[in-house]
Amino acid sequence: MKKQILSFRNAFKGVWNTIKSESHMRFHIVAGIYVLVFSLFYDFTDGQRALLIVLVASVMAAEAVNTCIEEFCNLTFDHFEPLVKIIKDTAAGAVLILSVAAAAVAVIFFLDFEIIGKIISFFLANPLLIAVFALSAVISIFFIVLGPVGIKNKIMHLKFITKNS
């Protein structure tokens, strides 16, 4: 049992390292959260919801594998190597292929102007929700661009400036 717990802990560390180091992973997380939240407005079947979850998880898993391949290549070669470039580009291409497929499924599932209109009306009727949505968008942008470590550093820097002003 101890071995399994250690394995899970190490796996979570790997996910966390990918989140900290890769803005693409953070983008996939944010996109996945918005997909799952907005899916609540649609009358999807259980199978459609399951497909959305599998696609979100698959894109994130592919990004983690891509990061692993890139880091291994960086560890192995400290100089430019044409074959390493091909390996890295191919791994990134795999993520791109899966992401495009996931986006195509999202367009097929979500492009219903009647429901989009209802979503817009729902938010317009609830100004507090507009504010929450706008705040979540701003937080998401900071999370994607800076990452959790960058946000923490910015907050600490602001506290330092405020304290010393």
N, C-alpha and C positions, 0 to 999 in steps of 0.2 A: 504493500500500500504506500509506503514511504517513497518508493521509486516512482510510482504513478503521480504522486503529488509533486515531486521534484520535476517530473517531465512537464506537467501542466505549468508550473511556475516558470520553467525555462521557456516554454512556448509563449507564455504571456510576456516575458521579457523580450522575446524576439518580435512580437507584435508591437510592443511599446517602442522598441528601438526603431522599427520601421516608421511608426507614426512620428517619432521625434525627428527622424532624418529625412523623410520624404514628403515633400509638399503634394505630390501626386496621390499618395496614400491618404493624406488629410482631405484632399479634394474628393476622393472616392467615398470617404466616410461621410462627409457633409452631403454629397449628392445622394448617397444611400439613405441617410436619415430623412432628407426631404422627400425622396421617392416613397418611403414607407409611410411618412406622415400624410402626404397628399393622397396616397392610395386609400386612406380611410374615407375619402369623399366619394369613392367609386364603389359600385356594386360588383366587386370582383369575386370570382369563385375562390374557393380554398386553393385550388390548383394554380390559379393566376397569382394569388398572394405568395404561394410557395415558390413559384417561378421567380417572382421579384426578389424574394429573399435569397434564393440560390444564385441569381445573377449578381446581386450586390456582393454577396460573400465570395463568389468566384472572381470578380474583378479585383477585390481586395487581396484575395489569396494570390492571384497572378502578380499583383504589384509587389507583394512580399517576396515571391520567388524571384522576380526581376531584380529586386533590391539585393537579394542574396547573391545572385549571379554577378551583379555589378561589383559588389563588395569583394567577392572571391577573386574576380579578375583584377581588381585594384590591388589586392593583397599579393597576387601571384606575379604581376608585372608592374614595375615601377617606371616603365617607359612606354611610349606609344608602340603598339603592336597591331598591325592591320587585322589579324585574325581575332584579337580580343575585341576590336571595334565591331567586327561582324557579329561576334557572340553577344555583345551588349545590345547592339541594334536589333538583333533577332529577338532577344528576350523582351525588349521594349515593344517590338512589333507584336509579340504575342499578347501583351496587355492591351495594345491598341485594337487588335482584332476583337478581343473579348469585349472591350469597352464600346466599340461601334455596334456590335451585336446587341449588347445590353441597351444602348441608346435607341436602337431600332425597335426593340421590344417595348421600351418606354413610350416611344411615339405611337406605336400601334395601340397600346393600352390606354394612354392618357389623352390622346388627341380627340377629345369629344367636346366640341365647343359649347354644347348645352351645359355639361357639367363644369367646364371651366368658367362659364358665366355664373353658375350657381356658387362656385368657390369665391369668385370676385365679389358677388353680392353678399355672401356670408361675411367676408372680411370687411366690406364697406359698412355693413350694418353693425359691426363691432369694432369701434375705433381702438379699444384697448388691444384687441387682437392684431390690428394693423401695427400698433406700436411694438407688440411682442414679436411679430414677424420681422419688422424692420430691424429690431435689436438683434434677433437671431441671425439675420443676414450680415449685419456688421460684425458680430462675434465670429461668424463662420469665415468671413474674409480674413479677419485677423488670425484665426486658427490656421487657415490654409497657408497664408503668407508667412507668418512668424513661427507657427508651431507652438506646442505647449511650453517649451523651454524659452522661446523668444518672447512669448507673452509674459511669462513669469519675470524674465529679465527686464522687460519694458515697465512692468508694474513696480518692480524693485527700484528701477531708475527714477520713475516718477515719485515714489515715496522719498527717495534720497533727495531729489531736487526740492520737493515740497518741504521736507524737514529742514533743509539747509537754507531755505529762502527767508 
